[in-house]
Amino acid sequence: MASVFLLEKDELVKENNYRGHGDSVDQLCWHPSNPDPFFTASGDKTIRIWDVRTTKCIATVNTKGENIIICWSPDGQTIAVGNKDDVVTFIDAKTHRSKAEEQFNYPELKPVQSINAHPSNCICFEFDPVGKYFATGSADALVSLWDVDELVCAWCFSTLDWPVRILSFSHDGKMLASASEDHFIDIAEVQTEDKLWEVQCESPTFTVAWNPKRPLLAFACDDKDGKYNSSREAGTMKLIRLPNDS
């Protein structure tokens, strides 16, 4: 099941439930330009397409493996989903059919430049939508913000206690959400590094994604507990709307 929440001042209020996945939701993403559809990838070997305005699943696409990551092409025509076997499946966004499958082959990639960003492994990396900054999250529990042109660190943020698992910039590049095994999502202001909000969660959060046009944040938690239990809210996706949404 997936759920929609509105953030009213300091309180989360449930708005809608999205049911369908038979396992935990491991990754989600918004359409790159349309603010209404979002996609979820699950260990139940499916990806699902949802419309934020309704409570129904628009389409279900069966895949060959347990999915752990999903991403749109910039033109919105293709969806790429990766599974635990390092196979990336490319799906046509209109027909919802597989176009190609490729085995991830790292040795063919060539490094361009390296930066000593953290004393520990970097786990996640994200560019802001305006191309001014990129952020890195590390096993040292630090989030660092880097200037794209100068390749210098603008600031480091140390609110999280566990390794940073996921980062996401808001549609205007003004806010940065970060999450980990801490039971909260941190939302900071990019220019000042000030903490804006802390979204409480009941379990670790491994995926967050901002809406492409509105201050609306989607996230899914590691709510899987052994085998799937229909009485629990496993496979839950949540949405929160920031108070300044117009």
Contacts in CASP RR format, 6 or more apart in sequence:
PFRMAT RR
TARGET T0000
AUTHOR 0000-0000-0000
METHOD contacts of the structure
MODEL  1
MASVFLLEKDELVKENNYRGHGDSVDQLCWHPSNPDPFFTASGDKTIRIW
DVRTTKCIATVNTKGENIIICWSPDGQTIAVGNKDDVVTFIDAKTHRSKA
EEQFNYPELKPVQSINAHPSNCICFEFDPVGKYFATGSADALVSLWDVDE
LVCAWCFSTLDWPVRILSFSHDGKMLASASEDHFIDIAEVQTEDKLWEVQ
CESPTFTVAWNPKRPLLAFACDDKDGKYNSSREAGTMKLIRLPNDS
1 17 0 8 1.000
1 18 0 8 1.000
1 19 0 8 1.000
1 20 0 8 1.000
1 21 0 8 1.000
1 233 0 8 1.000
1 234 0 8 1.000
1 235 0 8 1.000
1 236 0 8 1.000
2 17 0 8 1.000
2 18 0 8 1.000
2 19 0 8 1.000
2 20 0 8 1.000
2 21 0 8 1.000
2 25 0 8 1.000
2 40 0 8 1.000
2 50 0 8 1.000
2 220 0 8 1.000
2 235 0 8 1.000
2 236 0 8 1.000
2 237 0 8 1.000
2 238 0 8 1.000
3 14 0 8 1.000
3 16 0 8 1.000
3 17 0 8 1.000
3 18 0 8 1.000
3 233 0 8 1.000
3 236 0 8 1.000
3 237 0 8 1.000
3 238 0 8 1.000
3 239 0 8 1.000
4 14 0 8 1.000
4 15 0 8 1.000
4 16 0 8 1.000
4 17 0 8 1.000
4 18 0 8 1.000
4 52 0 8 1.000
4 238 0 8 1.000
4 239 0 8 1.000
5 12 0 8 1.000
5 13 0 8 1.000
5 14 0 8 1.000
5 15 0 8 1.000
5 238 0 8 1.000
5 239 0 8 1.000
5 240 0 8 1.000
6 12 0 8 1.000
6 13 0 8 1.000
6 15 0 8 1.000
6 239 0 8 1.000
6 240 0 8 1.000
6 241 0 8 1.000
7 13 0 8 1.000
7 197 0 8 1.000
7 199 0 8 1.000
7 240 0 8 1.000
7 241 0 8 1.000
7 242 0 8 1.000
7 243 0 8 1.000
8 243 0 8 1.000
9 243 0 8 1.000
12 199 0 8 1.000
12 200 0 8 1.000
12 240 0 8 1.000
15 239 0 8 1.000
16 55 0 8 1.000
17 55 0 8 1.000
18 50 0 8 1.000
18 55 0 8 1.000
18 57 0 8 1.000
18 237 0 8 1.000
20 48 0 8 1.000
20 57 0 8 1.000
21 40 0 8 1.000
21 42 0 8 1.000
21 43 0 8 1.000
21 44 0 8 1.000
21 46 0 8 1.000
21 48 0 8 1.000
21 234 0 8 1.000
21 235 0 8 1.000
22 42 0 8 1.000
22 44 0 8 1.000
22 228 0 8 1.000
22 234 0 8 1.000
22 235 0 8 1.000
23 42 0 8 1.000
23 43 0 8 1.000
23 44 0 8 1.000
23 66 0 8 1.000
23 224 0 8 1.000
23 228 0 8 1.000
23 234 0 8 1.000
23 235 0 8 1.000
24 42 0 8 1.000
24 43 0 8 1.000
24 220 0 8 1.000
24 222 0 8 1.000
24 223 0 8 1.000
24 224 0 8 1.000
24 234 0 8 1.000
24 235 0 8 1.000
25 40 0 8 1.000
25 41 0 8 1.000
25 42 0 8 1.000
25 207 0 8 1.000
25 220 0 8 1.000
25 235 0 8 1.000
25 236 0 8 1.000
25 237 0 8 1.000
26 41 0 8 1.000
26 42 0 8 1.000
26 43 0 8 1.000
26 67 0 8 1.000
26 68 0 8 1.000
26 69 0 8 1.000
26 206 0 8 1.000
26 207 0 8 1.000
26 220 0 8 1.000
27 40 0 8 1.000
27 41 0 8 1.000
27 67 0 8 1.000
27 68 0 8 1.000
27 69 0 8 1.000
27 70 0 8 1.000
27 206 0 8 1.000
27 207 0 8 1.000
27 220 0 8 1.000
28 38 0 8 1.000
28 39 0 8 1.000
28 40 0 8 1.000
28 41 0 8 1.000
28 70 0 8 1.000
28 207 0 8 1.000
28 209 0 8 1.000
28 218 0 8 1.000
28 219 0 8 1.000
28 220 0 8 1.000
28 237 0 8 1.000
29 38 0 8 1.000
29 39 0 8 1.000
29 70 0 8 1.000
29 71 0 8 1.000
29 72 0 8 1.000
29 209 0 8 1.000
30 37 0 8 1.000
30 38 0 8 1.000
30 39 0 8 1.000
30 72 0 8 1.000
30 209 0 8 1.000
30 210 0 8 1.000
30 211 0 8 1.000
30 212 0 8 1.000
30 218 0 8 1.000
31 37 0 8 1.000
31 38 0 8 1.000
31 39 0 8 1.000
31 72 0 8 1.000
31 76 0 8 1.000
31 212 0 8 1.000
32 72 0 8 1.000
32 73 0 8 1.000
32 74 0 8 1.000
32 75 0 8 1.000
32 76 0 8 1.000
32 212 0 8 1.000
33 76 0 8 1.000
33 212 0 8 1.000
33 213 0 8 1.000
34 212 0 8 1.000
35 52 0 8 1.000
35 211 0 8 1.000
35 212 0 8 1.000
35 213 0 8 1.000
35 214 0 8 1.000
35 216 0 8 1.000
36 51 0 8 1.000
36 52 0 8 1.000
36 53 0 8 1.000
37 49 0 8 1.000
37 50 0 8 1.000
37 51 0 8 1.000
37 52 0 8 1.000
37 58 0 8 1.000
38 49 0 8 1.000
38 50 0 8 1.000
38 52 0 8 1.000
38 209 0 8 1.000
38 218 0 8 1.000
38 237 0 8 1.000
39 47 0 8 1.000
39 48 0 8 1.000
39 49 0 8 1.000
39 50 0 8 1.000
39 70 0 8 1.000
39 72 0 8 1.000
39 79 0 8 1.000
40 47 0 8 1.000
40 48 0 8 1.000
40 50 0 8 1.000
40 70 0 8 1.000
40 220 0 8 1.000
40 237 0 8 1.000
41 47 0 8 1.000
41 67 0 8 1.000
41 68 0 8 1.000
41 69 0 8 1.000
41 70 0 8 1.000
41 81 0 8 1.000
41 82 0 8 1.000
42 48 0 8 1.000
42 67 0 8 1.000
42 235 0 8 1.000
43 65 0 8 1.000
43 66 0 8 1.000
43 67 0 8 1.000
43 68 0 8 1.000
44 66 0 8 1.000
44 228 0 8 1.000
45 62 0 8 1.000
45 63 0 8 1.000
45 64 0 8 1.000
45 65 0 8 1.000
45 66 0 8 1.000
45 67 0 8 1.000
46 60 0 8 1.000
46 61 0 8 1.000
46 62 0 8 1.000
46 63 0 8 1.000
46 67 0 8 1.000
47 60 0 8 1.000
47 61 0 8 1.000
47 63 0 8 1.000
47 67 0 8 1.000
47 70 0 8 1.000
47 79 0 8 1.000
47 81 0 8 1.000
47 91 0 8 1.000
48 57 0 8 1.000
48 59 0 8 1.000
48 60 0 8 1.000
48 61 0 8 1.000
49 57 0 8 1.000
49 58 0 8 1.000
49 59 0 8 1.000
49 60 0 8 1.000
49 61 0 8 1.000
49 96 0 8 1.000
50 56 0 8 1.000
50 57 0 8 1.000
50 58 0 8 1.000
50 237 0 8 1.000
51 58 0 8 1.000
52 216 0 8 1.000
52 239 0 8 1.000
59 96 0 8 1.000
61 91 0 8 1.000
61 96 0 8 1.000
61 97 0 8 1.000
61 98 0 8 1.000
63 81 0 8 1.000
63 83 0 8 1.000
63 89 0 8 1.000
64 83 0 8 1.000
64 87 0 8 1.000
64 89 0 8 1.000
64 101 0 8 1.000
65 83 0 8 1.000
65 84 0 8 1.000
65 85 0 8 1.000
65 87 0 8 1.000
66 83 0 8 1.000
66 84 0 8 1.000
67 81 0 8 1.000
67 82 0 8 1.000
67 83 0 8 1.000
68 82 0 8 1.000
68 83 0 8 1.000
68 84 0 8 1.000
69 81 0 8 1.000
69 82 0 8 1.000
70 79 0 8 1.000
70 80 0 8 1.000
70 81 0 8 1.000
70 82 0 8 1.000
71 79 0 8 1.000
71 80 0 8 1.000
71 81 0 8 1.000
72 78 0 8 1.000
72 79 0 8 1.000
72 80 0 8 1.000
72 93 0 8 1.000
73 79 0 8 1.000
73 80 0 8 1.000
76 93 0 8 1.000
77 92 0 8 1.000
77 93 0 8 1.000
77 94 0 8 1.000
78 90 0 8 1.000
78 91 0 8 1.000
78 92 0 8 1.000
78 93 0 8 1.000
78 99 0 8 1.000
79 90 0 8 1.000
79 91 0 8 1.000
79 93 0 8 1.000
80 88 0 8 1.000
80 89 0 8 1.000
80 90 0 8 1.000
80 91 0 8 1.000
81 88 0 8 1.000
81 89 0 8 1.000
81 91 0 8 1.000
82 88 0 8 1.000
82 89 0 8 1.000
83 89 0 8 1.000
86 103 0 8 1.000
86 104 0 8 1.000
87 101 0 8 1.000
87 102 0 8 1.000
87 103 0 8 1.000
87 104 0 8 1.000
88 101 0 8 1.000
88 102 0 8 1.000
88 103 0 8 1.000
88 104 0 8 1.000
89 98 0 8 1.000
89 100 0 8 1.000
89 101 0 8 1.000
90 98 0 8 1.000
90 99 0 8 1.000
90 100 0 8 1.000
90 101 0 8 1.000
90 102 0 8 1.000
91 97 0 8 1.000
91 98 0 8 1.000
91 99 0 8 1.000
92 98 0 8 1.000
92 99 0 8 1.000
113 151 0 8 1.000
115 146 0 8 1.000
115 151 0 8 1.000
117 136 0 8 1.000
117 138 0 8 1.000
117 144 0 8 1.000
117 146 0 8 1.000
117 153 0 8 1.000
118 136 0 8 1.000
118 137 0 8 1.000
118 138 0 8 1.000
118 139 0 8 1.000
118 140 0 8 1.000
118 142 0 8 1.000
118 144 0 8 1.000
119 138 0 8 1.000
119 140 0 8 1.000
120 138 0 8 1.000
120 139 0 8 1.000
120 140 0 8 1.000
120 163 0 8 1.000
121 138 0 8 1.000
121 139 0 8 1.000
122 136 0 8 1.000
122 137 0 8 1.000
122 138 0 8 1.000
122 139 0 8 1.000
123 137 0 8 1.000
123 138 0 8 1.000
123 139 0 8 1.000
123 163 0 8 1.000
123 164 0 8 1.000
123 165 0 8 1.000
124 136 0 8 1.000
124 137 0 8 1.000
124 164 0 8 1.000
124 165 0 8 1.000
124 166 0 8 1.000
124 167 0 8 1.000
125 134 0 8 1.000
125 135 0 8 1.000
125 136 0 8 1.000
125 137 0 8 1.000
125 167 0 8 1.000
126 134 0 8 1.000
126 135 0 8 1.000
126 167 0 8 1.000
126 168 0 8 1.000
126 169 0 8 1.000
127 133 0 8 1.000
127 134 0 8 1.000
127 148 0 8 1.000
127 169 0 8 1.000
128 134 0 8 1.000
128 135 0 8 1.000
128 169 0 8 1.000
128 173 0 8 1.000
128 176 0 8 1.000
128 190 0 8 1.000
129 169 0 8 1.000
129 171 0 8 1.000
129 172 0 8 1.000
129 173 0 8 1.000
129 212 0 8 1.000
130 172 0 8 1.000
130 173 0 8 1.000
131 148 0 8 1.000
132 147 0 8 1.000
132 148 0 8 1.000
132 173 0 8 1.000
133 145 0 8 1.000
133 146 0 8 1.000
133 147 0 8 1.000
133 148 0 8 1.000
133 154 0 8 1.000
133 169 0 8 1.000
133 173 0 8 1.000
133 190 0 8 1.000
134 145 0 8 1.000
134 146 0 8 1.000
134 148 0 8 1.000
135 143 0 8 1.000
135 144 0 8 1.000
135 145 0 8 1.000
135 146 0 8 1.000
135 167 0 8 1.000
135 169 0 8 1.000
135 176 0 8 1.000
135 178 0 8 1.000
136 143 0 8 1.000
136 144 0 8 1.000
136 146 0 8 1.000
136 167 0 8 1.000
137 143 0 8 1.000
137 144 0 8 1.000
137 164 0 8 1.000
137 167 0 8 1.000
137 178 0 8 1.000
138 144 0 8 1.000
138 163 0 8 1.000
138 164 0 8 1.000
139 163 0 8 1.000
139 164 0 8 1.000
140 163 0 8 1.000
141 158 0 8 1.000
141 160 0 8 1.000
141 161 0 8 1.000
141 162 0 8 1.000
141 163 0 8 1.000
141 164 0 8 1.000
141 180 0 8 1.000
142 156 0 8 1.000
142 157 0 8 1.000
142 158 0 8 1.000
142 164 0 8 1.000
143 156 0 8 1.000
143 157 0 8 1.000
143 158 0 8 1.000
143 159 0 8 1.000
143 160 0 8 1.000
143 164 0 8 1.000
143 167 0 8 1.000
143 176 0 8 1.000
143 178 0 8 1.000
143 188 0 8 1.000
144 153 0 8 1.000
144 155 0 8 1.000
144 156 0 8 1.000
144 157 0 8 1.000
145 153 0 8 1.000
145 154 0 8 1.000
145 155 0 8 1.000
145 156 0 8 1.000
145 157 0 8 1.000
145 176 0 8 1.000
145 190 0 8 1.000
145 193 0 8 1.000
146 152 0 8 1.000
146 153 0 8 1.000
146 154 0 8 1.000
147 153 0 8 1.000
147 154 0 8 1.000
155 193 0 8 1.000
157 178 0 8 1.000
157 186 0 8 1.000
157 188 0 8 1.000
157 193 0 8 1.000
159 178 0 8 1.000
159 186 0 8 1.000
159 188 0 8 1.000
159 195 0 8 1.000
159 198 0 8 1.000
160 178 0 8 1.000
160 179 0 8 1.000
160 180 0 8 1.000
160 182 0 8 1.000
160 186 0 8 1.000
161 180 0 8 1.000
161 182 0 8 1.000
162 180 0 8 1.000
162 181 0 8 1.000
162 182 0 8 1.000
162 204 0 8 1.000
163 180 0 8 1.000
163 181 0 8 1.000
164 178 0 8 1.000
164 179 0 8 1.000
164 180 0 8 1.000
165 179 0 8 1.000
165 180 0 8 1.000
165 181 0 8 1.000
165 204 0 8 1.000
165 205 0 8 1.000
165 206 0 8 1.000
165 207 0 8 1.000
166 178 0 8 1.000
166 179 0 8 1.000
166 180 0 8 1.000
166 205 0 8 1.000
166 206 0 8 1.000
166 207 0 8 1.000
166 208 0 8 1.000
167 176 0 8 1.000
167 177 0 8 1.000
167 178 0 8 1.000
167 208 0 8 1.000
168 176 0 8 1.000
168 177 0 8 1.000
168 208 0 8 1.000
168 209 0 8 1.000
168 210 0 8 1.000
168 217 0 8 1.000
169 175 0 8 1.000
169 176 0 8 1.000
169 177 0 8 1.000
169 190 0 8 1.000
169 210 0 8 1.000
170 176 0 8 1.000
170 177 0 8 1.000
170 210 0 8 1.000
170 215 0 8 1.000
170 217 0 8 1.000
171 210 0 8 1.000
171 211 0 8 1.000
171 212 0 8 1.000
171 213 0 8 1.000
171 214 0 8 1.000
171 215 0 8 1.000
173 190 0 8 1.000
174 189 0 8 1.000
174 190 0 8 1.000
174 191 0 8 1.000
175 187 0 8 1.000
175 188 0 8 1.000
175 189 0 8 1.000
175 190 0 8 1.000
175 196 0 8 1.000
175 210 0 8 1.000
175 215 0 8 1.000
175 242 0 8 1.000
176 187 0 8 1.000
176 188 0 8 1.000
176 190 0 8 1.000
177 185 0 8 1.000
177 186 0 8 1.000
177 187 0 8 1.000
177 208 0 8 1.000
177 210 0 8 1.000
177 217 0 8 1.000
177 219 0 8 1.000
178 185 0 8 1.000
178 186 0 8 1.000
178 188 0 8 1.000
178 208 0 8 1.000
179 185 0 8 1.000
179 186 0 8 1.000
179 201 0 8 1.000
179 204 0 8 1.000
179 205 0 8 1.000
179 206 0 8 1.000
179 207 0 8 1.000
179 208 0 8 1.000
179 219 0 8 1.000
180 204 0 8 1.000
180 205 0 8 1.000
181 204 0 8 1.000
182 204 0 8 1.000
183 200 0 8 1.000
183 201 0 8 1.000
183 202 0 8 1.000
183 203 0 8 1.000
183 204 0 8 1.000
184 198 0 8 1.000
184 199 0 8 1.000
184 200 0 8 1.000
184 201 0 8 1.000
185 198 0 8 1.000
185 199 0 8 1.000
185 201 0 8 1.000
185 205 0 8 1.000
185 208 0 8 1.000
185 217 0 8 1.000
185 219 0 8 1.000
186 195 0 8 1.000
186 198 0 8 1.000
187 195 0 8 1.000
187 196 0 8 1.000
187 197 0 8 1.000
187 198 0 8 1.000
187 199 0 8 1.000
187 217 0 8 1.000
187 242 0 8 1.000
188 194 0 8 1.000
188 195 0 8 1.000
188 196 0 8 1.000
189 196 0 8 1.000
197 242 0 8 1.000
199 217 0 8 1.000
199 219 0 8 1.000
199 240 0 8 1.000
201 219 0 8 1.000
201 221 0 8 1.000
202 221 0 8 1.000
202 223 0 8 1.000
203 221 0 8 1.000
203 222 0 8 1.000
203 223 0 8 1.000
204 221 0 8 1.000
204 222 0 8 1.000
205 219 0 8 1.000
205 220 0 8 1.000
205 221 0 8 1.000
205 222 0 8 1.000
206 220 0 8 1.000
206 221 0 8 1.000
206 222 0 8 1.000
207 219 0 8 1.000
207 220 0 8 1.000
208 217 0 8 1.000
208 218 0 8 1.000
208 219 0 8 1.000
209 217 0 8 1.000
209 218 0 8 1.000
209 219 0 8 1.000
210 216 0 8 1.000
210 217 0 8 1.000
210 218 0 8 1.000
211 217 0 8 1.000
211 218 0 8 1.000
214 241 0 8 1.000
214 245 0 8 1.000
215 241 0 8 1.000
215 242 0 8 1.000
215 244 0 8 1.000
215 245 0 8 1.000
216 239 0 8 1.000
216 240 0 8 1.000
216 241 0 8 1.000
216 242 0 8 1.000
216 245 0 8 1.000
217 239 0 8 1.000
217 240 0 8 1.000
217 242 0 8 1.000
218 237 0 8 1.000
218 238 0 8 1.000
218 239 0 8 1.000
219 237 0 8 1.000
219 238 0 8 1.000
219 240 0 8 1.000
220 235 0 8 1.000
220 236 0 8 1.000
220 237 0 8 1.000
220 238 0 8 1.000
221 236 0 8 1.000
221 238 0 8 1.000
223 232 0 8 1.000
223 233 0 8 1.000
223 234 0 8 1.000
223 235 0 8 1.000
223 236 0 8 1.000
224 234 0 8 1.000
224 235 0 8 1.000
225 232 0 8 1.000
225 234 0 8 1.000
228 234 0 8 1.000
END
